[in-house]
Amino acid sequence: MVMLMMMVVVVVMLVMLMMMVMMMLVLITQVEARDADSGTFGEVLYEISSGNSQSAFVIDPPRTGIIKTTVPLDREIQDLYRLEVRAYNPGARHKYSVAVVRIQVVDSNDNVPFFPTYSPLFIHEGLYMS
């Protein structure tokens, strides 16, 4: 009974971890390639072949071309990503096409400090405070 409970706890923890990972993945865009072949030869898979610094992006699942983030993006760290995405047939990886996907990160909290407009301040001459 204790062993079964431990297994249930482990399964629940794994499910929670998977949910956290899935919540972290944010959809960025989707690429699409077409293949005029039929059957398995017409099937297209996608992978990021270069430009994926810090493994910030993933195509998940590989058959969809959906590009998602794996980490929070920060413009101060990197403002532009240039991903090369490869579309290929599962049976013939040497037959492929490449598309370049440019992702510009826009800062959402990059405000400069400013002074509010003040009304003129009038004081009497000879005013002294210690």
N, C-alpha and C positions, 0 to 999 in steps of 0.2 A: 504494500500500500504506500509506504514512504517512497519507494523507488518510482512508482507511478506518479505521485504528487511532484517529485523532483523533475520528472520528465515533462509534466504539464507546465511547471514553472519555467523550465528552459524553453519550451515551445512558445509560451506566452511572451517571454523576454525576446526571443528571436522575431516574433511577429511584431512586437513593439519597435524593435530596432529596424526592421524592414520598413515599417510605416514611417519612421523618422527619416530614413534615407529617401523614401519616395517623396516625402514632403519637401525635402531639400532640393530635389530636381525641379527646376523651373523651365518651362517651355520657352525657347527663344525663337525658333523658326523651324521651317521644314523645307527640305530640298526634295526634288523629284527628278528622277531620270527615267527614260523610257527605253525599252528594248523591243525591237520588232520581232525577235524570235518568239517561239511558242514553248509552252511547257516549262520544264526546269531551266532550259536555256534562255527563257524570257524573264526569269526571276532576277530581281535586282536587290543586292545588299549594299549597305553604305558603311563607310568608316571614315574617321578623321585621319588623314594620312600625314598632315603636318600643321604646325602653327598652334598646337594645343598646349601652350605653356601652362605649367602647373596642373595639367589635366583638368582644366576648368570646364570642359564640355564633354558630352558623351552623346552618341546617337543611340537612342533607346526607344524601342527595340531596333536592331539593325535593319530590318526590312521596311521600316516606316520612313526613314530619312528625317525623323524628328530630332532636332538638336536641342539638348537641355543643358543647363548649368549643373555642375556638381559642387560648386562652392559659391558663396556670395561674391559678386563682382564689385570692385571698388575702383573708381576712376583714378584715384590718387595712386593706386598700385599699377594699374595698366588701363589705358583708355581706349586702346584699339586692339582687336584680335583679327588676324587674317588666317582663317582656317581653310585648308585644302581638304575638300571632301571627295572621296573616291567612291564611285558607283561601279559595281562589278557583278559578274555572274558567279554564283556559288561554285559551279563546276569548273570555271575557267578564270581564276583570279588575274591571269595575265591579260584578259580582255576587260578594259576599264576606261572610264572617263573621269575627268577631274573638274570640279567646279570650285571657285574661290568664293568663300562667304566672309564678308567683312562685317564685324560687329563693333560698333562704336558705343562705348559706355558713357552715358550721360550722368553727370553728378546730380543727385537729387537734394543734396544738402550743402551746396557750395556758395553760401551767401557771404558777402563781404560785410564787415561791421560798418554801421553807419550811426551818425548822430541824429536824433530826432530834431525837428525844427523847434527852436526855443523862441519864446517871446522875449523882447528886450528886457533886461533887468535894470531897474532904476534904483540907485541907492543914494542916500544923503551923504554929502561930503563930511569928512571928519568922523565917520563911523568906524569904530575900532572894537574888535572882539578879542578877548584874551584866551 
